Amino acid sequence: MADKLWHGRFEAPPSKITEEISESISYDNALYKVDIRASLAHARMLQSVGVITSEDLRQIETGLAQVLAEIEAGKMHFSAALEDIHMHVESRLTEIIGDTGKKLHTGRSRNDQVAVDTHLFVREAIAENRRDLVELLQTLFDLAQGNADKIWIGYTHLQIAQPVSLSHYLLAYFWQFARDLEFLDFVRQSARFSPLGAAALGGANYPVDRQQTATELGFAAPYANSMDAVANRDYQLNYHFWVTRLFLHISRFCEDIIIYNTTEFGYVTLGDAVTTGSSIMPQKKNPDIAELLRGKTGRVNGNLQALITNLKGLPLTYNRDLQEDKVYLFDSVAQARQGLLGMKEILRHIRFNEERVRDNLSRGFALATDIADFLVREKKIPFRDAHAVAGAAVKFAEDNKTRLENLDNDAWSRIAGFALEFPAGFFTPEASIGRRQGEGSTNPDAVRQQLKLAGNFLSASLQA
Ligand code: ARG
């Protein structure tokens, strides 16, 4: 029979469907680089503890370098018969350097091998995600800083609520993504231990130096427990939840943008770079990228749910079910990249149309709260009664097809039942925003303070 690397005790080859179900090379070839890196660390450790000779190590290093080059050049032939990336690398190494290649797997199992590979893969993905996320934060911060004087509109229940500054609106998303950055650092922490040296589950039958491989591969330390080391997938769960939560934030932002980009709202205009046309309706300029990012939330949440379901009730330690984890992982890593780059691109090609916003603030009686608060402050009227007067004013304006800022003193006095007039400029959105008080509010001073906090967060993130 064909010599499977584990063929020793077998007399018959696996069925075709067994081979098809077993293989993971069709997707785990993505691990080739980290697999070779971990193998090099393992081989160096084997040499330094005297399990293999310096000459063995030299051959293995040369051979692995060639395997790496072949894969990068697209010259490696991948075959389901060799199951996975680990077998491919080892068997090609043995073809190149001969029997010494067969020593590489000493004191190691595919269980700790695949575990160390995925740890390294996740850590690399996190490093890239971190860079992309910081750039997204920088883009949002720059937009917020450049739009401190622009008027924007705040909604609750998707009903016009109150004026805010555009900075304030943008910073609301800045802080969501800032929390994603903090969370990402935690996810990275959860992948800080090295599984290498755990072997199948109980540790190696050789004097392996797990500290050495951990250090060479950039881990903080080896896993404290070899069974936990090969069974644990918590760092992947964390990563999936991170991606899912990131996409929840992206999807909410994209939803705002999709709505605001409609003819009906017209608050933003998306540029050609992030829109696409319709094959039948020539007038269309669709926000497909924002829609796709919104839609991908379902996909990455699916990957999270898939891993949760896979892990549920798995007995210790390694079970082949775990091979499937990489299907979900690779996909979510790719989606996270697109989500971060796509969101940034949308923000680089968006125009904010303040005029439309101002018009809707007025049409939507967005200063009704200001009227109530004016009556409380200036007329010493209890808030509930003031609320009723402001409500009556809205009804009056609606019935008379006019707007609050157009009511004259007569109208106000009739509505209130007492002499009432408002100071000049009271009804501008700027005046409304200026009346807001307290840290974290949309008051321009508070927003300046907030921009400072955001800037500090960003520079700390750039240093970390
Ligand atoms: N390709 C496998 C995986 O991803 C490698 C581990 C195989 N281990 C085993 N005991 N059969 O999980």
Boltz pocket constraint, residues with backbone or C-beta under 6 A from the ligand:
constraints:
  - pocket:
      binder: B
      contacts: [[A, 22], [A, 24], [A, 28], [A, 83], [A, 84], [A, 110], [A, 111], [A, 114], [A, 318], [A, 319], [A, 320], [A, 322], [A, 323], [A, 324]]
      max_distance: 6.0
